[in-house]
Structure formats: C-alpha cells, structure tokens
Amino acid sequence: MRTKMQVDVGCKVEIESSRGKRMYTIVNELENSVEGKISKLSPIGQAILGKKAGDKVQVNINSTLIEYRIVNVEN
C-alpha cells in the first residue's frame, strides 16, 4: 500500500476552498511568494506543512477564517 505524501518545501500542493482550487509550490522563507508559489512561513504554508491529501485546515486571513482541503500533494 502506498502512503500519502506529506506537504513539505518543494512540493506542489493543490488546495481547495470555497473560492475554488489553486496549485502552489511550497518554498522556503528565503524565496519570494509570487504567483504559484507560497512561503512555508505564510499563514497557509504554516497550516498545511506536514499535512496530507484529504486533510482539512483552517486559516485566519484578514480576520476571516477560511477552510482549505488539501486535494493533492506532488514531489
């Protein structure tokens, strides 16, 4: 049986919220967060590090609690 991959720096992660699906590459804190990349130190990055596909997290962004579901994690 294949184990699910955990979110880590360098992974491509597809997440879904009420706003739709987005794909991000997780980068370390030294890299800029630009379109398609998100820092591991950002609120979303911190919430999803170590999680696996199917996990849900809640992130407080601008005083709004947003729930994200991790759809897929790739190397």
C-alpha positions, 0 to 999 in steps of 0.5 A: 500500500502506498502512503500519502505524501506529506506537504513539505518545501518543494512540493506542489500542493493543490488546495481547495476552498470555497473560492475554488482550487489553486496549485502552489509550490511550497518554498522556503522563507528565503524565496519570494511568494509570487504567483504559484508559489507560497512561503512555508512561513505564510499563514497557509504554508504554516497550516498545511506543512506536514499535512496530507491529501484529504486533510482539512485546515483552517486559516485566519486571513484578514480576520476571516477564517477560511477552510482549505482541503488539501486535494493533492500533494506532488514531489 
